[in-house]
């Protein structure tokens, strides 16, 4: 599960982000002051950090600077009410990857999070980012090879893209619209069943002959890769 750390002292904003992300099966930890946030970020493993600049104690800029001394790769998103060009430049020069100004729509925040996570996974290299594992299944993004329990599975290009999307989001419910936009790069047409057809194609190939089913349907909601 993807673990996101948030340093935000506005209780309402923090609760909104936490609730929205947890509904999408992200694991979220929120800290309302800079000292607690920095200590947690240094001790624990996170996949992405969201930092408010105006934090009590240690501010978001300093947290970002200190995190960058020990972890240059973790995606960091600055979330703040300060929206001048100078503020943005300061945040980015400190080591932040992106900058979102309050007030914001949750959908925009989510889109930026997903872009940062995808970019980070591509930059992580073949060991941590390009060879994906789930249960007894392995997907190699470089060689386009898929195996389950050591048995090669032949997939079409679209089936491979679909499986990669599921394996980058394990235990997360993916709506048909999300799948369409991320695997097909199209807006979802409610009058077509193309997503369901390809999910069924993929299921047959990765589950045939195996006792454990991996891709599960949530009626009227979407699909989830889980055991």
N, C-alpha and C positions, 0 to 999 in steps of 0.2 A: 504494500500500500504506500502511496506517495504521502510523505510527511511534510507539512508546511508549517513554518514557524512565523508568528505574527507579533510584532512589537507595536502596539497601538493603545493609547491611553483613553481614547474616546470609547466608553463602554458600549454605546449603541452601535457605532460603526464596527467595533470588534465583534460584537454579537451577530451582526448582520453577515459579515464575511464568514465567520465560523459556521453559522447555520447553513449558509448557502453552499459552502465547500463540503461540509460533512454530508449534506444531502446527495452530493455527487461522489461520495465514498473516499474523499480525501481525509487523511488524519491531520487534525489541526490543533496546534498549541498556541495559546494567546498569553502575552505578557504585557502588563500595564505600566511597567517602568523599565527604564533602560538597563539598570543593573541586573535585574532578574533575567531580562531577555538575553543580554550578552553572556551571562553565565550559562544559561541553557543552550544557547547556540554554540558555545565553545565545548560543552560537555557531551551534547547529544548529536545524533545524525539527522540532518534535515535535507530535503530535496530542493527546497526553495524557501527564501525568506522575504517577508513583506515588512518594511520598516517605515514607521511614521517618523518624520524628522523632528517634530516638536514633542519629544518625550521627556518626562521628568527624570532627573538624574543624568544619565548618559543619553545624549540625543542620537537620532538615527544616523546622522553623518558619522559620528564617532564610532557607533556600533559597526557600521559598514567598513570603516577604515580598519578597525581591529579584527573583524572577521576576515578581511582580505589578506591580512598578514599570515593567516593559518589555512585559509581555503580560498584559492583564487578562482575556483571553478563554479562554486555554488551560485545559481541564479538569485539575484537580489532585485526586488522591485521596491522603489521608493513610493510611498503613499502619503501625500501631504497637502495642506491647504496653501502652501506657498508656491505660486505658479508663475513667477517671473522667469525670464530667460536666464538670469544670473543664478537663480535658485536651481533651475534644472541643470545648468552646466556644472554647478558645484556638486550636485548629487551624482551626476554621471562621472565627473572627474574623480570622485571619491572611490568609485568602483561599482556603482549601481549599474544594472543592465537595462533598466527601464524606469520610467517616472510617470506616475498617474496623479492628477490633481483632483482634490476634493472640491465639490461633490462629484460623484461618479456613479455610473450605472454598474450594477453587479455584472452584467453581461460583458461589459468592456473589461472589467477586472479579470473575469474568468478567461476571456480571449487572450489577454496579455500573459496570464499565468501559463496557459496551454502553449503559447508560442515559445515562451522561455524554457519550458520543460522539454519541448520537442527539440529546440536548438541545442540545449544542454546534452540531451541524449545522443544527438548526432555528433557532437564534439567530443564525447567521452571516449571514443575509440572502440575498437573491436572487442575488447575484453569486457568492459562494463556497459557500453551503450549499444553495441551492434550485434552481440550474441544474446538473444533473449531466452529466458527459461520460464516455464510454468509447468509445475508438476513434472511429468516425464517427457515433456515436449520441449524441443529446442528449435529456435529460428535464427538463422544466420543472415543478417541484413546484407552483408557483403557478397556472399556466394549464392544468396537466394535459395538456400537449402533448408528443408524442414525435416526433422526427425521426431518420432515418438517412440519411446522405449528403444531407441537405437535403430528403428525401422524408418527408412527414407519415405517421405510422402511427397508425391508429385502434385504441385498446385499450379493453376494458371496465374498469370500476373495479377489479375484482380483478386483472386482468392488469397494470394500471398499478401497483398496490401491490406486486405481485410483482416487476416490473421495477425499481421504485425500491429494493426490498430488495437485489436483485442489484447495482445500480449504486452503492449505498452500501457494498457489500462486494466490490469487484472483486478477482479473483485469490484469493478466499477460498472454500474448500469449505463449502457450507451443507448441513447435514443436513436431512432431511425434517422432523424434529421442530423444528429451529430455524426453518425456513420456516413451519411451521404456527403456531408460537407467535408469530412476529413479523409474518406477513402475514395470518393468520387470527385470531390471539389465542386459539388453542384448544390443548388437549393433543392430541398426535398419536395417532391411532388406527391401529395397525399393520394393521388389516383393511381400510383404505380406500386407494384409489389417487388421491384427489382432488388431491394435490400433483403427482403425475406427469401427470395430465390437464391441469392448468392450465399446467404448465411446457411441455408440448407445444403447447398453444394459443399460448402466448407465443412459443415458438420459431418457429412457422410465420409469425407476423406480423412478427417483427423480422429473420428470416433469409431469407425468400422473395425470390428474385431477387438475393441477394448471395452472393458467393463465400466470404467469411469467415463461419464459424460462431462464434457468441459464447457460447452456453450449452452446456456439456459435461456429460455424465453420468459420475459415478464409481460404478460398480456396487456396490450394497449400502452406499454411503456418502452420496451426495447429488448436488448439482449445483454447478457453479462457472462464473462468468462470466470468460472469459479468451479470448485469441486463440490 
